[in-house]
Amino acid sequence: MKSISAAKPGRTVYERRVGMRTSLTVPVLIETSNGPCSARLCNLSEGGAMVETHVPMKIGEHVVVNCGSIAADGVVAWEEDNFSGIEFDRPLDENEVARQILRSNAVAHRRQAMASAASK
């Protein structure tokens, strides 16, 4: 494990990520011990994801990330402010990650088109 600087000064976290991660913005549903909650997928790799949600999740909590064709079991590895890192129990197939990237690009394109149409 290598250490990296965290967002907050004076804090070190340990990098355990093995695969490449991709930044994206798509809605997801997280099944937690307190029930389902809506979230925003911020980045995704074969081994895990970072999500933004207004419902706090506990480190070590078992969750299921539902996003498009993905339903991935995992554990909350870290939590800070409204963000949580989820480590998947099993790596995702690289084709599933690619599909979510395409989905994110389509969502971004649709939002941009709607914003452009609204400004006319």
Residue pairs with C-beta under 8 A, 6 or more apart in sequence:
1 14
1 15
1 16
2 14
2 15
3 12
3 13
3 14
3 15
4 12
4 13
4 14
4 15
5 11
5 12
6 12
6 13
7 80
8 80
13 78
16 77
16 87
17 45
17 47
17 48
18 46
18 47
19 45
19 46
19 47
19 91
20 45
21 43
21 44
21 45
21 50
22 43
22 44
22 45
22 97
22 101
23 42
23 43
24 41
24 42
24 43
24 44
24 100
24 101
24 104
24 105
25 40
25 41
25 42
25 104
25 107
25 108
26 40
26 41
26 67
26 68
26 100
26 103
26 104
26 107
27 38
27 39
27 40
27 41
27 67
28 38
28 39
28 40
28 41
28 49
28 51
28 65
28 66
28 67
29 36
29 37
29 38
29 39
29 66
29 67
30 36
30 37
30 38
30 39
30 51
30 53
30 55
30 57
30 63
30 64
30 65
30 66
31 63
31 64
31 66
32 55
32 57
32 61
32 63
33 61
33 62
34 55
37 53
37 54
37 55
38 53
39 51
39 52
39 53
39 55
40 51
40 52
40 53
41 49
41 50
41 51
41 65
41 67
41 100
41 104
42 49
42 50
42 51
42 52
42 83
43 49
43 50
44 92
44 97
44 100
44 101
45 92
45 97
46 88
46 91
46 92
46 93
46 94
46 97
47 87
47 88
47 91
47 92
48 74
48 77
48 85
48 86
48 87
48 88
49 65
49 72
49 74
49 85
49 86
49 88
50 83
50 84
50 85
50 86
51 65
51 83
51 84
51 86
52 82
52 83
53 82
53 84
54 82
56 79
57 63
57 76
57 79
57 84
58 76
58 79
59 76
59 77
59 78
59 79
60 75
60 76
61 75
61 76
62 73
62 74
62 75
63 73
63 74
63 75
63 76
63 86
64 71
64 72
64 73
64 74
65 71
65 72
65 74
65 86
65 88
67 100
68 99
68 100
68 103
69 96
69 99
70 92
70 96
70 100
72 86
72 88
72 89
72 90
72 92
73 88
73 89
73 90
74 86
74 87
74 88
74 89
75 86
75 87
75 89
76 84
76 85
76 86
77 85
77 86
77 87
78 84
78 85
79 85
